[in-house]
Amino acid sequence: MSDRYIEFANSDLGRRLVGAVGLPSPARLERWQAGRLRPVEGALLLSGGPLADKVGAFAGKLTDQVYSFGTFVSETQEWVAGLGPKLKAVVFDASGLADIDALSQLRVFFQPLLRSLDRGAHVVILGRAPESLGDPLASIAQRALEGFSRTLAKELRNGGTLQLLYVGDGAEDQLEGALRFFLSPKSAFISGQVLRLTACAEQVQDWTRPLGGRTALVTGAARGIGAAIAETFARDGADVVLLDVPQAKGDLDALAARLGGRSIALDICASDAASELIEQLPDGLDILVHNAGITRDKTLANMTPEFWDAVLAVNLKAPQVLTQALFDSGTLHDHARIVLLASISGIAGNRGQANYAASKAGLIGLAQVWAPRLAKRGSSIAAVAPGFIETHMTAQVPFTLREAGRRMSSLGQGGLPQDVAEAVAWLGQPGSGAVNGQVLRVCGQAIMGA
């Protein structure tokens, strides 16, 4: 569904009127296009401590314009504020900030370059997890990065985004995969996020096909976000297996044929769903995406038992039961990746969605509980929490609520199914076991639950 306000605000007349009356002016977001060769099309700026040198070693694979500012990074050119090129991407290593006074380096570094950011610039700050540090002052300084990064993300303009990555010991070799995602248009609708990278033995072997040789199952795949996930997986080289309810078999079969994949028409809440699914997957799975979900909205005072039970059964119980069965049977391979589609409703709550919010919060709990168990097999599990995404479902929302959902974020607009699919595809990569047990919000830094 098109966002007419963005179309108007970015027209010649609209820019003048919006500016004159002080209305928000959301930028058109740049998204990944087929045929693109490099994650960053423009200048990449590096600075800070030793992790910046780690990034410098592979920065030439991200773009052919690599600069440093403040502290010199090998294999880079010096960038001069006001004279250098507009910046499409910035990586600042703040992992060495070891006390409160050192935090002033954040202002010293970022203030001169903020007016030199290009449209759709992507900024990443690197740090060390506060809980991993033995020095209390260093731990305090690293924790302060969260408040700084979330605030600066809200101050960026023209579609800019910012993330904070805490890099654990041994996780340095996963920086390339993370930055290929967060510095590129694949993360266009993600901002203000804080993730921890931990050590992971696996690496992507071919960045043109990061999911090559892997088999992925996507539930709820016939349309909407599920279909977008399947398409993105196929683009990235995965063999896709698409699952949806029997009523959606026509759409499911058509999509599977187009993607060169297989379809499974199955009610995931049926008593024999687990055994039937295992039978349909004789060669096993490398990636499992629990996307299937329903809504049955009512305030709790008016909630029927049928509405409550249906949502909890589809959204939460079925993923738990199927994951357990696939794990126990060995259908889920070692070094597998599991992704759960949660929601910011499960983080912040949402009026009239007590059942839905409970189910989505439960999925986040499922990720946290299963993470240590899966790690023993080299596998991982993570949740993606979308915000307002432009789908057929949100198109049915009343106009005023729909507009509020779109505008109440730092990016001032709704996301697209592609935005969620790109995040899920990244979490499905071999190296993304580095984010085991965590939640990644795809919400444009929505105010709700921020």
C-alpha positions in Angstrom: 0.0 0.0 0.0 1.4 3.4 -1.0 2.1 6.1 1.6 0.6 9.2 -0.1 2.0 11.5 2.6 5.6 10.5 1.8 4.9 11.0 -1.9 3.5 14.5 -1.2 6.2 15.5 1.3 8.9 14.6 -1.2 7.3 16.5 -4.1 8.5 20.1 -4.9 5.2 21.6 -3.7 5.0 19.3 -0.7 8.5 20.1 0.5 7.7 23.8 0.6 4.4 23.4 2.4 5.6 20.8 4.9 8.6 23.0 5.7 6.4 26.1 6.1 4.0 24.6 8.6 6.6 22.4 10.5 5.1 19.0 9.6 7.3 15.9 9.6 9.1 15.2 6.3 10.0 11.5 6.2 12.6 10.6 3.5 12.2 8.0 0.9 14.2 5.0 2.2 16.8 3.5 0.0 16.4 -0.3 -0.2 18.5 -3.1 -1.6 18.0 -3.6 -5.3 18.9 -6.7 -7.4 22.2 -6.4 -9.2 23.8 -4.2 -6.5 27.4 -5.3 -6.0 28.5 -3.6 -2.7 26.9 -2.9 0.6 28.0 0.8 0.6 27.7 3.0 -2.4 29.6 6.0 -1.3 32.1 7.0 1.4 32.7 4.9 4.5 34.3 6.7 7.5 36.2 4.7 10.2 37.5 5.9 13.5 38.1 5.0 17.1 40.0 2.1 18.7 41.4 -1.3 17.6 38.1 -2.6 16.3 38.2 0.2 13.7 41.5 -1.4 12.4 39.7 -4.8 12.2 37.0 -3.2 10.1 39.7 -1.4 8.0 41.1 -4.8 7.0 37.9 -5.7 5.0 36.4 -2.2 4.4 37.6 -2.4 0.8 35.1 -5.2 0.2 32.3 -2.9 1.4 33.1 0.2 -0.8 36.0 1.7 -2.7 35.8 4.9 -0.7 37.2 4.4 2.8 38.3 7.3 5.0 39.3 7.8 8.6 38.8 10.8 10.9 40.2 11.7 14.2 42.3 8.6 14.5 44.1 7.1 11.5 43.0 3.7 10.3 45.4 1.8 7.9 44.4 1.6 4.2 42.3 4.7 4.5 42.4 8.3 3.3 42.0 11.2 5.7 38.5 12.8 5.8 38.3 16.5 6.5 35.1 18.0 7.9 33.5 20.4 5.5 35.8 19.4 2.7 35.5 15.6 2.4 32.7 13.8 0.5 29.3 13.2 1.9 29.3 10.1 4.2 27.1 7.1 3.3 28.3 5.0 6.2 30.2 5.6 9.5 31.8 3.1 11.9 33.0 4.4 15.3 34.8 2.1 17.7 33.9 3.2 21.2 35.1 0.0 22.8 38.1 1.8 24.3 36.1 4.4 26.2 37.0 3.3 29.8 35.6 6.1 32.0 33.1 8.9 32.2 35.5 11.6 31.0 36.3 9.5 27.9 32.7 9.8 26.8 33.4 13.3 25.6 35.0 11.6 22.6 31.5 10.8 21.3 30.7 14.5 21.0 34.1 15.4 19.6 33.8 12.7 16.9 30.2 12.9 15.9 29.4 16.7 16.1 31.6 17.7 13.1 30.3 15.1 10.8 26.6 15.1 11.3 26.0 17.8 8.7 28.1 15.8 6.2 26.0 12.7 6.3 24.5 11.6 2.9 20.8 10.7 2.5 20.1 7.3 4.0 23.4 7.2 5.8 24.0 4.2 8.1 26.0 4.6 11.3 27.3 1.8 13.6 28.9 2.3 17.0 31.1 -0.6 18.3 31.5 -1.3 22.0 32.1 -4.0 24.6 29.3 -5.5 26.6 29.2 -3.7 30.0 28.6 -7.0 31.9 31.7 -8.5 30.4 34.1 -5.9 31.8 35.9 -6.2 35.1 36.5 -2.5 35.5 33.4 -0.8 37.0 34.2 2.6 35.4 34.7 1.0 32.0 31.4 -0.9 32.4 29.6 2.4 33.2 31.0 4.1 30.2 30.1 1.3 27.9 26.5 1.2 29.3 26.3 4.9 28.6 26.7 4.2 24.9 23.1 2.8 24.8 21.5 6.1 25.8 23.8 8.1 23.5 23.2 5.8 20.5 19.4 5.6 20.8 19.2 9.4 21.2 21.5 10.1 18.2 19.5 7.7 16.1 16.4 9.9 16.8 18.4 13.0 15.8 19.5 11.7 12.4 17.7 13.1 9.3 17.1 12.1 5.7 16.5 8.5 6.4 19.7 8.0 8.5 20.0 5.0 10.9 22.2 4.1 13.8 22.9 0.9 15.7 25.1 -0.1 18.6 27.0 -3.4 18.4 28.6 -4.8 21.6 31.4 -7.0 20.3 32.4 -9.9 22.6 35.8 -11.6 22.8 36.2 -13.8 19.8 33.4 -12.2 17.9 35.6 -9.8 15.9 35.6 -12.1 12.9 31.8 -11.7 12.7 32.0 -7.9 12.2 32.1 -8.2 8.4 28.7 -10.0 8.2 27.1 -7.6 10.7 28.4 -4.5 8.9 27.4 -5.8 5.5 23.9 -5.8 6.8 23.7 -2.7 9.0 25.7 -0.4 6.7 23.6 -1.4 3.7 20.0 -0.6 2.5 19.1 -4.1 3.8 18.7 -2.4 7.2 16.8 0.6 5.9 14.0 0.3 8.5 16.1 -0.6 11.5 17.4 2.0 13.8 18.3 2.6 17.5 19.0 -1.1 18.0 21.5 -2.6 20.5 22.8 -6.1 19.8 25.6 -8.2 21.3 27.9 -10.2 19.0 29.3 -13.3 20.5 31.9 -15.8 19.2 30.6 -18.0 16.3 32.7 -20.5 14.5 30.8 -20.4 11.2 31.4 -17.9 8.4 29.7 -17.0 5.2 31.7 -18.5 2.3 30.2 -16.6 -0.6 28.7 -13.1 0.0 26.8 -13.2 -3.4 24.9 -16.3 -2.1 25.2 -16.2 1.7 22.6 -18.9 2.2 23.9 -21.2 -0.6 23.6 -24.9 0.2 21.1 -24.3 3.1 17.5 -25.5 3.2 15.0 -23.1 4.8 11.4 -23.7 6.0 9.1 -20.7 6.2 5.7 -21.0 7.8 2.9 -18.7 6.8 4.6 -18.3 3.5 1.7 -17.9 1.0 1.6 -14.1 1.1 2.7 -11.0 2.9 5.8 -11.0 5.1 6.2 -14.8 4.8 6.3 -14.6 1.0 8.8 -11.8 1.1 11.0 -13.9 3.4 10.8 -16.9 1.0 11.7 -14.7 -1.9 14.7 -13.2 -0.1 15.9 -16.6 1.0 15.8 -17.8 -2.6 17.6 -14.7 -3.8 20.4 -15.4 -1.3 20.8 -19.0 -2.5 18.7 -21.1 -0.1 16.5 -24.0 -1.1 13.1 -23.0 0.2 10.3 -25.1 1.6 7.1 -23.1 2.0 4.4 -24.0 4.5 0.9 -22.6 5.0 -2.7 -23.7 5.7 -4.5 -25.9 3.2 -6.8 -23.0 2.3 -3.8 -21.1 0.9 -2.6 -24.0 -1.2 -3.1 -22.2 -4.5 -1.0 -19.2 -3.6 1.5 -21.4 -1.8 2.1 -23.7 -4.8 2.4 -20.7 -7.2 5.0 -19.1 -5.1 6.9 -22.3 -4.6 6.9 -22.9 -8.4 8.2 -19.4 -9.0 11.0 -19.8 -6.5 12.0 -23.3 -7.5 11.0 -24.5 -4.0 8.6 -27.0 -2.4 5.3 -26.4 -0.7 3.6 -28.0 2.3 0.0 -27.4 3.0 -0.4 -28.1 6.7 -2.4 -26.9 9.7 0.4 -26.4 12.3 -2.0 -26.7 15.2 -3.2 -30.2 14.1 -2.3 -33.0 16.6 -0.2 -34.8 13.9 1.4 -31.6 12.5 4.8 -32.4 14.0 5.1 -36.0 12.7 3.7 -35.0 9.3 6.2 -32.2 9.0 9.2 -34.4 9.9 8.0 -36.9 7.3 7.9 -34.1 4.7 11.5 -33.1 5.5 13.6 -36.3 5.0 16.8 -34.3 4.3 16.4 -32.0 7.3 16.6 -28.3 7.8 19.3 -25.6 8.2 17.0 -22.6 8.7 13.5 -22.6 10.4 11.4 -19.5 10.3 8.2 -19.4 12.4 6.3 -16.6 10.6 2.7 -18.0 10.8 0.5 -15.9 13.0 -3.1 -14.6 13.5 -4.8 -11.8 15.3 -8.2 -11.9 17.1 -8.3 -8.5 18.7 -10.6 -7.6 21.6 -10.1 -5.8 24.8 -9.7 -8.3 27.6 -13.2 -7.5 29.0 -14.7 -8.6 25.7 -12.2 -11.4 24.9 -13.8 -14.8 24.2 -12.1 -18.0 25.1 -12.0 -19.0 21.4 -10.2 -15.8 20.5 -7.6 -16.2 23.2 -7.0 -19.9 22.6 -6.7 -19.6 18.8 -4.0 -16.8 18.9 -2.0 -18.6 21.6 -2.2 -21.9 19.7 -1.0 -20.6 16.4 1.4 -17.9 17.4 3.2 -19.5 20.4 2.3 -23.1 21.1 2.8 -24.4 17.5 6.3 -22.9 17.2 7.3 -24.4 20.5 5.9 -27.9 19.7 7.3 -28.0 16.2 10.7 -26.7 17.2 10.9 -29.3 19.9 9.9 -32.1 17.5 12.3 -31.0 14.8 15.1 -30.7 17.3 14.5 -34.1 19.0 14.2 -35.9 15.7 17.4 -34.5 14.3 15.5 -32.9 11.4 16.9 -29.6 12.5 20.6 -29.9 11.6 23.5 -28.9 13.8 24.5 -25.3 13.2 20.9 -24.5 12.3 19.4 -21.0 12.5 15.8 -20.5 14.0 14.1 -17.1 13.6 10.8 -16.2 15.3 8.5 -13.5 14.1 7.6 -11.6 17.3 6.2 -8.0 17.3 6.7 -4.7 19.1 3.3 -5.4 20.6 5.0 -8.2 22.6 7.5 -5.6 23.9 5.3 -2.6 24.6 1.8 -4.1 24.6 -1.1 -2.7 22.5 -4.7 -2.0 23.6 -7.0 -4.7 22.4 -4.3 -7.2 21.8 -3.7 -9.0 25.2 -3.7 -12.4 23.5 -1.5 -11.3 20.6 1.0 -9.4 22.8 1.2 -12.3 25.2 1.9 -14.7 22.3 4.6 -12.5 20.8 6.3 -11.8 24.2 6.2 -15.6 24.7 8.2 -16.0 21.4 10.8 -13.7 22.8 10.9 -15.9 25.9 11.2 -19.0 23.7 14.3 -17.5 22.0 15.9 -16.7 25.3 15.1 -20.2 26.9 16.2 -22.2 23.8 19.4 -20.2 23.1 21.8 -22.0 25.5 20.5 -25.4 24.5 20.9 -24.8 20.8 24.3 -23.3 21.2 25.6 -26.7 22.3 24.9 -27.9 18.7 26.3 -24.7 17.2 22.8 -23.6 16.4 21.1 -20.3 17.3 17.6 -18.8 17.7 16.6 -15.1 17.5 13.4 -13.1 17.3 12.5 -10.3 14.9 10.0 -7.8 16.2 8.4 -5.8 13.4 6.7 -2.5 14.0 4.2 -1.0 11.5 4.7 -2.8 8.2 2.7 -2.0 5.1 0.7 -5.2 4.5 -2.8 -6.2 3.5 -3.6 -6.5 7.2 -2.5 -2.9 8.1 -4.3 -1.6 5.1 -7.5 -2.5 6.9 -6.7 -0.5 9.9 -8.8 2.7 10.3 -7.1 5.8 8.7 -6.3 7.7 11.8 -4.7 4.7 13.5 -2.9 3.8 10.4 -1.4 7.2 10.1 -0.4 7.3 13.7 1.3 3.9 13.3 3.3 5.2 10.3 4.4 8.5 11.8 5.3 7.5 15.4 8.8 6.5 14.7 12.2 8.1 14.1 11.9 7.4 10.3 8.3 8.7 10.2 6.8 5.9 8.0 5.8 2.3 7.8 8.2 -0.4 6.8 7.8 -2.9 3.9 7.7 -6.7 4.1 11.1 -6.6 2.4 12.5 -4.9 5.5 11.5 -7.8 7.7 12.6 -10.3 5.2 16.1 -8.8 5.0 16.5 -9.0 8.7 15.3 -12.6 8.8 17.7 -13.5 6.0 20.6 -12.0 7.8 19.8 -13.9 11.0 19.7 -17.0 8.8 23.3 -16.7 7.7 25.9 -19.0 9.2 27.7 -16.2 11.0 24.6 -14.8 12.6 24.8 -17.4 15.3 26.7 -14.5 16.9 23.3 -13.0 18.0 21.8 -16.1 19.7 18.9 -15.5 22.0 18.3 -11.8 21.1 15.5 -9.6 19.6 16.0 -7.4 16.6 13.3 -4.8 16.1 12.4 -3.8 12.6 10.3 -0.8 13.4 12.0 2.4 12.2 12.8 3.1 15.9 9.1 3.3 16.8 8.1 5.4 19.8 6.1 2.5 21.2 8.4 0.4 23.4 11.4 2.5 22.5 
